[in-house]
Amino acid sequence: MDINVERSARAAAMSWLDTKKVDGAVSFSRDDRFQYQGQSIRFMSPQAGIWKPAEWTGALSISTAFTRPTSARPYDDAEIGADGFGRYKWRGTDPNHPDNRALRLAMEYHLPLIWFIGFTQGRYAPVYPIYLVGEEPTLHQFIVAADAIHQFAAVDLEFPNAEIELAYAARETKQRLHQAPFRAAVLDAYTCKCAVCRFGHASLLDAAHIITDADGGSPNVRNGLSLCKMHHAAYDVDIIGITPDLIVEVNHEILNEIDGPMLRHGIQEFHRKPLVVLPHRRSQQPDREALDLRYQHFLARA
Ligand SMILES: [Zn+2]
């Protein structure tokens, strides 16, 4: 297939994912397909990690299967290197395996790919576009950046401000590789509803961190709460707090304010009410210690 046609097919694949996400999809499976010029094309290999549709030059997607966290390794971060960029293993150890060649060609042509990260059995959160920006043959792996502009900084140290750009690109990559599976896992655990108000449109729901990234909180479902945009923003600025016993509290000043229906019904009426949606599995419910730490922060500001 002509490389420019292939680029436009990739754009079609990514815009299909965009549309599904706007419609409320938070995750995808190996059976999902998109249409391009009358053809129905798979997003992922039925079994393997690397996927190149027939006739294409470079791989379209890579996938990582979900592995159950263990107590020794509560969160599997194997996909991210010490430099902050992603890592993706070759298929096997033969550099010339067709799958590995498909990845190398995607790298050489700067083709955008999709990384499907498994967050539960059979369900994947897509991160896209991603770019392969280097290869570490002795470790049998490629280096992944999740940023179109910065892929060049990663490979070209002559690029103006390469060092700053590189640090930024690594941060951005790490954040995006964490965020997508975290959001999918949290929304899935809360059956796509806000824990405070039960609002249920996925496109207006966020996975809120209990302990923030900056404070060392991990992108683990137990450090997450599914909240609508309004309650997420209110939680982040301590307008609402959540006690370790899962009760909502409203900041005193806000509680005494007089304003329209959004304040009254959207915030004040939830004061001292329990969370209404929680994961069924105990192992996915919010970590009490994390909630307590965050609640102390709320009290200090309230
Ligand atoms: Zn809400």
Residues whose N, C-alpha, C, O or C-beta is under 5 A from the ligand:
A	BS01	ZN	C194 V196 C197 F199 C228 H231
